[in-house]
Amino acid sequence: MNNTIIHVTDISNGYTFAIKSGGAQVKADRLGSSPRAAMDAAKKIAEEIIAKGVTGVHVKIRAAGGIKSKTTGPGARPSVKALERAGIKILSIENVTPIPHDGCKRKGGRKGRRM
């Protein structure tokens, strides 16, 4: 939940059209994951990919996943909204957060995290 990164590739992930992060749009590091930073990054991404001729995108949203947080950060929804407002057609939205299959153990020891 430290930053929002927007990465636009072709359908086979072979060519990158544009990549921006929310942290590059704001002055303070703590604001990198804010909705405002994500919206600004998405606006810049939209300008870049429209100039390259891209009109529609398939959106994949990913959280940290695994043994970490499975919920997306505060910038996920606003970035998709900003792309749509900029004139990019959203073809599909998919959650690709990795899910653990009894692999690694969560930190905290045998009795868990004690308050």
Secondary structure, 3 states (H helix, E strand, C coil): CCCCEEEEECCCCCCEEEEEEHHHCCCCHHHCCCHHHHHHHHHHHHHHHHHCCCCEEEEEECCCCCCCCCCCCCCHHHHHHHHHHCCCEEEEEEECCCCCCCCCCCCCCCCCCCC
